[in-house]
Amino acid sequence: MDKGPRILHPGDPEAQTLARAIASPTAGDILKVLGEEPMTASALATRLAIPITTAAYHLEHLVDAGVIEVKETRWSRKGREQKVYHLADRLVIVSPAREDLGTLLRKYAALGIVLGATAVIAALMEMNTAAPTMMRAGAGEANDLMPGSMTVAGSTPESMVPFILLGGLVVIVSLILFDLFSARKTERP
């Protein structure tokens, strides 16, 4: 099982499973005891003075929710397999599902970085293709060009970089607006 932190939002199936598993006072008592030391279901039942079936029920749900784990397996004197439970060493955060503008901007920051890198690459490609074309024009053709009206033969008069940046910015802004309106729509009853 992954040991990294779990971030749950209210309404997520995983959050609902967790809430059901820890809702009972008996489950809280089991978690408290397992926080002190790992135990088997029968040892928990004895310590908490509850039926073994009740302990097993809560242990099963706590394992499903990822709050506790099976540390090891032992064999009883009667030859039965016994699982030893302990608290899962994992941080669980329950956070509201709302996203503010700052969260959305961080979410799309990588897309902005890719957009900037694409524009830089396009500018470098334009510079690399423009320089050899100017050199190939020759001395005779270069003298025919008027000062201040330098054009490169075979190239477009406009750079593609502004169009790449503008198109990318339109996409990013559209995605941010879509996420903002979607979030507001789901908040309404």
C-alpha positions in Angstrom: 0.0 0.0 0.0 1.2 3.5 -0.8 2.6 5.3 2.3 2.2 8.8 0.9 -0.5 11.2 2.2 -4.0 10.7 1.0 -6.1 13.8 0.2 -9.8 13.1 0.3 -12.7 15.3 -0.6 -16.1 15.1 1.0 -18.3 13.0 -1.2 -15.5 10.8 -2.6 -16.2 7.1 -2.2 -12.9 6.7 -0.4 -13.9 9.4 2.1 -17.3 7.8 2.6 -15.7 4.5 3.3 -13.3 6.1 5.8 -16.1 8.0 7.5 -18.2 4.8 7.9 -15.3 2.8 9.2 -14.3 5.3 12.0 -17.9 6.5 12.9 -18.5 4.0 15.7 -17.1 4.6 19.2 -16.0 0.9 19.1 -13.9 1.7 16.1 -12.4 4.7 17.9 -11.5 2.4 20.9 -9.9 -0.1 18.5 -7.8 2.7 16.9 -6.7 3.9 20.3 -5.6 0.5 21.4 -3.8 -0.3 18.1 -2.0 3.1 18.5 -0.4 1.7 21.7 0.6 -1.7 20.3 -0.2 -4.1 17.5 -2.8 -6.8 18.4 -4.9 -9.7 17.1 -8.6 -9.6 16.9 -9.0 -11.9 19.9 -6.6 -9.8 22.0 -8.5 -6.6 21.0 -11.8 -8.3 21.9 -10.5 -9.3 25.3 -9.0 -5.9 26.1 -12.1 -4.0 25.1 -14.5 -6.5 26.5 -16.4 -6.9 23.2 -17.4 -10.0 21.2 -14.8 -11.3 18.8 -17.3 -10.9 15.9 -17.7 -7.2 16.7 -13.9 -6.7 16.8 -13.6 -8.6 13.5 -16.3 -6.5 11.9 -14.7 -3.3 12.8 -11.2 -4.5 11.9 -12.4 -5.5 8.4 -13.9 -2.1 7.8 -10.8 -0.3 9.1 -8.5 -2.3 6.9 -10.8 -1.6 3.9 -10.6 2.1 4.7 -6.8 2.0 4.9 -6.6 3.1 8.5 -5.1 -0.1 9.8 -3.0 -2.8 8.2 -2.1 -6.4 8.9 1.4 -6.3 10.3 2.0 -10.0 10.4 0.3 -13.4 10.6 0.7 -15.8 13.6 -0.5 -19.2 14.4 -2.5 -19.8 17.6 -1.9 -22.8 19.9 -4.9 -24.5 18.2 -3.3 -24.0 14.8 -5.5 -21.2 13.6 -4.1 -18.3 11.6 -4.3 -15.0 13.4 -3.6 -11.6 11.9 -1.8 -9.0 13.9 -3.2 -5.5 13.2 -1.5 -2.1 13.6 -2.2 1.5 12.6 -1.3 2.4 9.1 1.6 4.9 9.0 -0.1 7.3 6.6 -1.4 10.8 6.7 -5.0 11.3 5.7 -6.3 14.8 4.9 -9.9 15.6 4.3 -10.1 18.8 2.3 -13.0 20.7 0.7 -13.2 20.1 -3.0 -13.5 23.8 -3.9 -10.8 25.3 -6.1 -9.9 28.9 -5.9 -8.2 30.9 -8.7 -4.7 30.3 -7.1 -5.2 26.6 -7.2 -6.3 26.7 -10.8 -3.3 28.9 -11.8 -0.9 26.4 -10.1 -2.8 23.6 -11.9 -2.1 25.2 -15.3 1.4 26.5 -14.6 3.0 23.5 -16.3 0.9 24.2 -19.4 2.1 27.8 -19.3 5.7 26.6 -19.1 5.2 24.3 -22.1 3.6 27.2 -24.0 6.6 29.5 -23.2 9.1 26.8 -24.2 7.2 26.3 -27.4 7.4 30.0 -28.2 11.1 30.1 -27.5 11.7 27.1 -29.7 9.7 28.6 -32.5 11.6 31.9 -32.2 14.9 30.0 -32.4 13.8 28.0 -35.4 12.8 31.2 -37.2 16.1 32.8 -36.4 18.0 29.7 -37.7 16.0 29.5 -40.9 16.2 33.3 -41.6 20.0 33.7 -41.3 21.0 31.1 -43.9 18.4 32.5 -46.4 19.8 36.0 -46.0 23.3 34.8 -46.6 22.2 32.9 -49.8 20.7 36.1 -51.3 24.2 37.2 -52.5 25.9 40.5 -52.7 24.1 41.7 -55.9 20.6 41.1 -54.4 21.6 42.5 -51.1 22.6 45.9 -52.7 19.1 46.0 -54.3 17.4 46.0 -51.0 16.5 49.3 -49.5 17.9 50.1 -46.1 15.3 49.6 -43.4 13.2 47.3 -45.6 15.2 44.1 -45.1 13.1 41.1 -46.0 14.2 37.5 -46.3 13.4 35.7 -49.5 11.0 32.9 -49.0 10.0 33.8 -45.5 6.7 35.1 -44.3 6.6 38.8 -43.3 5.1 37.9 -39.9 6.6 35.9 -37.1 4.7 32.8 -35.9 5.8 33.3 -32.2 3.0 35.8 -31.3 0.4 33.5 -32.8 1.7 30.6 -30.8 1.7 32.6 -27.6 -1.8 34.1 -28.3 -3.3 30.7 -29.2 -1.8 29.0 -26.1 -2.9 31.9 -23.8 -6.5 31.6 -25.2 -6.5 27.9 -24.4 -5.1 28.3 -20.9 -7.6 31.1 -20.1 -10.4 29.0 -21.5 -9.5 26.1 -19.3 -9.3 28.2 -16.2 -12.7 29.8 -16.9 -14.2 26.4 -17.6 -12.9 25.0 -14.3 -14.1 28.1 -12.4 -17.6 27.9 -13.8 -17.8 24.1 -13.4 -16.7 24.4 -9.8 -19.4 27.1 -9.1 -22.0 25.1 -10.9 -21.4 22.0 -8.7 -21.5 24.1 -5.5 -25.0 25.2 -6.2 -27.7 23.0 -4.7 
